Amino acid sequence: MSGLIGRRIVITGAAGTIGRALSSTFRAAGAQVVGLDLRADPSVPILACDLTEQAQVEAAVAAAIDRLGGLDLLVNNAGIGGPAPAELPPDATVRRQLEVNLLAAWSTTAAALPALEASRGRVVFIASRMAVLALPLAAAYGVSKRALVAYADALRLEVGTHIGVSVVYPSMIASPIHDSTAAAGLSLDGVSRYEPIEGVVGAVVRAATARRPPANLATTRRGRLELTIARHFPALARRMVNRTVAGRLAAGSFDGVTLAAGLRRRAGR
């Protein structure tokens, strides 16, 4: 944590569950932090910015860098979820997730790169276990996070000589990001396990302070195992997910849920 003293940090989605935890940890360690979120909060401070609007992103990033006097670390944390069966055509929910989870991080990173290159800084992307271990009925989130990892990989090849690029893979954190999915009757309870937010914060801190920036970081021991299985034993990963979903179907968890009609029909329910 001593490596954070005096570091100049920008965090997107700073008003959210993970963003608040990161901001608090960084400040306690002696870092200077400016957040970006939809609503401003001068006490934190958080600058107001719609990350899906390029002009707003460029202005907010410039204002944050000016306030900090430079930039050592960008944490792309902002993200949204929501139900999105892969068998249905992409709707506004799908497009919004792609805009916030992928394109907003791309825009923010591009705006911050000159300052990060000048300081030989680092950028951290908060992805998801679903970037490598897909789950049904949540295609937009998984696609957006897998694409985010691909963007980070490409970015590392381009700027990695001067800027550290790391990706963190949380599983399921208790936060409002799951509310819309639960409201649609597609709660991930029983499919994923909640994990402590401290694991996510710890992984980001490691990415920020390690002598050599790690490319990929799981947030728990179980997460490391799941990432290994998903990457190296994809057939096993599919069987694990299919077995879990079959159990949910048999238990009637998706009965009456419109978005799960295709799953129920193919399962004979």
Residue, then its C-alpha position, 0 to 999 in steps of 0.5 A: m500500500s505504500g506504493l500508493i502514496g501520492r499516486r494520482i488516480v481516476i476511477t470511473g463509476a466512482a459512486g458505485t459499490i466497487g468505486r466507493a470501496l476503491s476510492s476509500t482504500f486509495r485515499a486511506a493509502g495516501a493517494q489523490v483520487v478523482g472519480l467520474d460518475l453520472r452525478a457530481d459529488p464535490s465532497v469525494p470529489i466526483l465529476a459528473c460525466d456520461l461516459t457514453e458521450q465522447a465530448q463529456v469524457e474528454a472534458a471530464v478526464a481533462a478536468a480530473i487530470d488538471r485537478l490532480g496535476g497529472l495521472d498515474l492510474l486509471v481504473n475503468n470500473a463503470g459498468i451495468g448489467g441486465p438480462a439479455p438472452a443470446e437467442l433474442p435480437p439485441d435491444a436497447t438493454v443490450r446496446r446500453q451494456l455494450e456502450v457502458n461496459l466496453l465503449a465507455a472504457w475505450s473512450t476514457t482510456a483513449a482520453a487518459l493515455p497521453a497523461l498516463e504515457a507521460s507518467r509511465g502509469r497504469v490502467v486497470f479494467i474491471a472485467s468479470r468472470m463472465a468474460v471467460l465463463a459465459l452464463p445463459l440469459a446474460a449474453a450482453y454482459g458477457v459479450s461486453k466484458r469479453a470484448l473489454v478483455a480483447y481491448a485491453d489485450a490489444l492496448r497492451l500490445e500498443v502501449g505496454t512499453h510505457i503503460g501497464v495494462s491489467v484486467v481484474y476478474p471479479s465474480m459476483i459482488a452484492s451491488p445494485i448492478h444485479d437489480s434489473t436481472a433479479a427484477a426480470g426473474l433471472s437472479l444469479d443466486g444459485v448460479s454464482r456465489y457472492e464474493p467479498i468486495e475486499g478481493v476486488v479492491g485487493a486485486v486492483v491494488r496489486a495491479a497498481t503497485a506490483r513491480r511489473p503490472p500483471a496482465n490478468l488478476a482473479t479476485t479469489r482463490r475460487g475465481r482463479l480456479e474458475l478462470t483456469i477451467a474456463r480457459h483450459f478446459p472449456a468442455l468441462a466449464r460448459r458441463m458445469v454451467n449446463r448442470t447448474v442451469a438444468g438444476r434451476l430449470a428442474a426446480g422451477s426457478f425460471d417458470g413464468v419468466t418470459l425471457a427464459a421461455g426458450l430455455r424452458r421449451r427446450a427443457g420440456r417445461 
